[in-house]
């Protein structure tokens, strides 16, 4: 038992180190992207880009639902050596969502003028490009999700890192040649397209020559709804505030808020990578009726250590961080940095609990996520005199979610222990 536990921890650390390397590369290129865009566009246009990024986050992270679904069932099929089912899962998912996504994209174009009007944008062109980004994000999520479930972590991270690098590289060129906000967005779209081609390579090689087999997809559809809501509620929690800031404040204020938010997200990206290693491993352990609690505890420990270490630095030297990353024209964002970092640090810890519950198929926590989202929205709509006031509501909602998730997970683990004891007594 001890040897198995050590192997499990070693596997988490080994996989976590791969995601750490990938997360560092992604964080660096994302950092450089926003630094260059913030300086090249200026606070006004950068505020517009930031508000559009809020929509991108909502849509793109919602598409991670497909990645979670593919990861879960790819892990199960791989663990049972059901490669025919695996090929059918990947192939059918890609084709169906490519067609369905095209229909949704057309509908999105139809409502884009209303979105632009709400956000006080002069043109719908940025909204249209965001639609294409969402479409390719879905296809990218399917392939990287399958790679995650198969624990092909190296290929998964290569595809993601290359996609982010292309985004950064092309954005500089396109914005330099006068394409402005649209150029910064087109670069993201082209990066996703290349990422799709890269992610497809190892899957084609692995599944080559294997005959696709039909399987009952009822479980997949049953899992999709809770997976979708568990992604949607949290991402709305850290993106709706940006959209509401663009609605209630000027573009310059939105640019300041976006800058501080992007610095805050560094904590999330640099501490939350363990969940992508934990998630398929928890699924595999559960499918074999093995202990999962120890892996959860280790992931929580590592994530909390990294997140709170970053928060300490954010409160210690906020002016230095904003000066280094965005320059003196964004210094008015410094009072927001520490609180943004704390909010995203709490968010990162909550994500561990969310992914764990999804992996073990316990969905009662969704109610609490919804309440947290309502708290934030009603709070911001009622009290939005300053940017700091808005941010306080974001922090409050994240703290509420974390406390609720900890209470929920504790009660669920206790129930599992009671069930084990009852079953053991029944056998006796």
N, C-alpha and C positions, 0 to 999 in steps of 0.2 A: 504493500500500500504506500509506504514511504517513497519507494523508488518511483512508483507511478506518479505520485505528487510532485517529486523533483523533476521528472520528465515533463510534466504538464507545465510547471513553472519555467523550466528551461525553454520549452517550446514557445511560451508566451514572450519571454525575453528575446529569443532569437527572431521571432516574427515581428515583435515590437521594434527591434533594432532596424529591420528592413523598413518598416513604416516610419521610424524616426528619421532615417536617411532621406526617404521620400518626402516626409513632412518638412524637413529642413530645406530641401531643394524647392519645394512648392512655396514655402514661406518666403524664401529669398527672392524668387522670381515674382511672387505676388507683391512683396514689399517693393521691389524695384518698379514693378508696373505702376503701383499707386504713387510712388515717389515721383516718377517721371510724368505720370498723367496729372498729378496734383500741381506740379511745377509748370508743366507745359500748357495746361488748360487754364490755370488760375482758379481761385475760389468759386467764381460764378459758374463757369462751365463744369468744374469738377463737382459742384453741388448737383448739377443736372445729371452727370454721370453717376454720382452716388445714389441719387434717387432711383435711377434706372437699374443700378446694381441691386437695390432692394427687391425689385421685381425679379431680377435674375436669380437672386438667392431663394426667393419664394418658389419660383418655378423649378430651378435647377435642383434644389435640395428636395423638393417634392418628388422629382424624378428618381431620387435615390431610393424611393420605395421599390422601384423595379429592380434596383441593385440589391436591396435587402431580400426581396423575393427570390431572385436568381441565386443569390449567395446561399440562402437557406436550403433550397431544394437541390442545388448543385452539390452542396456538402452532403446532403442525405443520399443522393444517387451515387455519388463518388464513394461514400463510406460503404455502400452496399454493392459496389461494383456494377451498378446498373447504367452502363455507359450508353446503351440504346435510348433509355429514358432521358439521359442527360443531353444527348444530341438533339432529341426531339424538343426538349425544354428550351434550349438556346435558339434553335432554328425557328420554331413556331413563335416564340416570344418576339424575336427580332422582326419577323415578317408582319405579325399582327400589329405591333406597335408602330412600325413604319407607316402602315396604312392608316391606322387610327389617329396617329399623330398628325398626319397630313390634313385630316378632316378638322381636328381641333385647331390646327394652325390657321386654317381659313376662318374659322369662327373667331379666333383671337384677333385676326386682322380686322374683322368687322367691328369689334368693340374698341379697337385701338384709339379712335378719335375721342371717345369718352374718357379713356384712361389719361390721354394727353391733356384733356381739358381739366380734369381733377388735379393733375400735378402741375398745371400752369406751364405746359411745354408749348413752344411755338410750332413744333412740327411732330408728325407721327413717325418720322423715319426711324428714330431711335427705338420706339416701341416695336416697329416691324422687325428690326434686326434682333431685338430681344426675343421675339417669337421664334426666329430661326435658331437662336442659341438654345432655347428651350427644347426644340425639336431634336437637335443633335445631342443634347444632354441626355435625353431619354435613351437613344440608341447607344450612347457611350456608357450609360449606367448599366444597361443589360450586359454588355460584354465585360466590363470591369467587375460587375457583381458575380458573374460566372467564374471569373478568374479568382475572386476572393473565396468563393465557396470551394473551389478546387485547391485552395491555399497556394496558388501560383502568385505569391505576393510580389516577387521581383518583377514579373511582367506587368502586373497591375500597376505598380508604382512607376515603371518605365513609361507606360502609356500616359499616366496622369502628369508626370513631370515634363515629358516632351510637349504635351498639350499646353501646359502653363508657360513653358519657355517660348513657344511659338506665339502665344498671346502677348507676352512681354515684348518680344523682338519686333513683331509686326506692328504693334500698337505705336511704338516709337516712330517707325517709318511712316505709317499712315497719318499720324497726328502731325508729324514734322512737315509733311507735304500738304497740310491744310485741310484734312478731313475731319478734324476736331473730334467731338464726342462720338460721331458715327464711326470714325476710324478706330477709336479705342474699342468699340463694340464689335466691329467686323473682325478684328484680330482675335477676339475670344472665339467667335464662330469658326474661323479657319483652324484654330488650335484644336477645337473639338473634332473637326473632320479628320485631321491627321491622327489624333488619338484613337479614333475609331478603327482606322486602318491598322495601327500598331497592336491594339488589343485583340483584333481578329486573328492575327498571325499564330499565336500559340494555341488558340482554340481550334483553328483549322487543322493544325498539325496533330493535336491530341485526338480529335474526333474523326480524322480521315480514315475511311474504310469501315467505319462503324455504321451499322444500319439503324436508323432512327426507329424507335418503338413508341407506339401510342400508349398513353397511361391516363389514369383518372386524374383530371386536373381540378377536381372539386376542392381539394385541400389548398391548392394554390390560390384560388379565388377567395376562399374563406380567410386565408392569411393576409391577402392584399389589403383589405379595409383597415384592420388595426395597424398594419405596417404603414399605410399611407397617413393615417391620423397621427401616428407617433412621430412621423417626420414633419408633417404639416404644422401641427400645433407649436412645437418648439421653434421651427424656423420663422413662423409668423411672429413669435415672441421677440426675435432680434432683428426683424426687418420692417415690420409695420411702423415702428417708431420713425424710421428714416423717411418713409412715405408721408407720414403725418407731419413730420418736420418740414418737408418740402411744401406741404399744403398750408401749414400755419405760419411759416417763416419765409424769409427771402432766400434766394439762391445762394447768396454769400453765407448766410447762417447755416444753410443745408450743407455747404461745402465744409464749414468748420466742424459740424456734427459728423459728417462723413469721415473726415480725417481722423477725429478722435475715435470713432467707431472702428475704423480699419486698424488702428493701432491696438485697440482692445481685442480685436479678433485674432491678433497674433498669439495671444495667450490660449485661445480656443484651439487654433490650428496646431500649436506647438505642444499642447498637453493632451489633446483628445485622440491622438493617433492609436492608442492602445486598444480602443474599442473595435477597430477594424481587424485586429489580430484576435481579440477575445471572441467576437461574435461567431465566426464559423467553428471555433474550438468548443464553445459552449454547446452549439448545435450537435456537434459530433459526440461530445460527452453525454448529452441527454439521450441521443439516439441509441447509445450503448448502455443506458441506465447507470451512468457513473456520476460521481460527485461533481457538482459545478460551483458550490459556494466558495471554495478556496480560490478558484480562478477569479471569481468576482471580487473577492477581498483584495487580491494582489493588484488587479486592474484599478480598483478604487484608490489603493494606496499610492501607486505610481502616478496616477492622474492628478490626485490631490496635491502631491508633493510638487509636481511641475507647475500646476496652475497657481498655487499659493506663493510659490517662489517668484513667479512672474508678477503677481499682484503687488508683492512687497516692493519690487523694483519700480513699478508704475507709480506708486504713491511716493517713492523716494525721490525720483528725478523726472517728473512729468515734462518740465520745460526743456530739459536736455533731449528727451525722446522726440518731442514734437519738432524741435529745431533741427535735429539730425535727419529726421525722416521727411518732413514737409517744408521746413524753412520758417523764417521769422514771420511771414505773412499769415501763418496759422497759429501763432502763439496764444491767441485767445482761446484755443481749444484745451490748453493745459489744465484748467480746473476740472475738465471732464475725464481726463485720462485714467486716473486712479479708479474712479467709480466704474468707468467702462470696463477696465481690466477685471475688477472684482465681479462685475455682472457676468462677463464672459467666462471667468474662472468657475463660478458657480454653475453656469450653463454647461461647461465641459464635464464637470463631475456628474451632473444630472444625466448627461448623455450615456454615461456608463450604465446607469441603472435602467434607462429606457431600452438600450440595446440588449441588456441582459434579460429583461422581462419579455421582450420580443422573441429572443432565442428560446426561452423556456415556455413560450406561448401562454403568458399570463397578461391579460389586457385591461384589468381593472384600473390601472394607473391613468388611463386615457381621460377619465373624468376629471382628475386633478389637473392635468395639463390644460384642459379646456377652461377650468375655473381660473387658472393662472393667466391665461390669455385674456379672458374677460376682465380681470382685475387691471391688466395693463391698458387695454383699449379704453375702458371707462375712465381710468385715472388720467390718461393723457388728454382725452377729449374734454374732461372737466377742468383739468389744471395744466395749462401749457403756456404760462407767461414767459418762462425762460427755458433754455436748452437743458439746464441742470435739473429743472423740475420734471421735465420729460424723462430724463435718464433715471431719476430716482424711482419712477414707476416701473421702468424696465428692470431695475435691480430688485425691487420689491417682488415683482412677479417671478423672477428667477429664484429668489430665496424661498418663496412659497412653494414652487415646484420641487425644489430639492428636499425640503422638509417633508412634503407630502410623499415623495418617492421613497425616502428613507423609511417612513412609517409603513408604507405599503409593502416594501420588500421585506421588512422585518416580520410583518404579519404573515406574509406568504411563505417565508422560510420556516416559520414556526408551524404553519399548517402542514408543510411537507414533512417536518420531523414527527409531528403527531401521527400522520398517515403511516410513516415507516414503523412507528412503535405499534400501532393498531394491527398492521399487516403481520408484523413479527409475532404478536400475541396470538393472532388467528392461526398462524402456522403451528405454534406450540399447542 
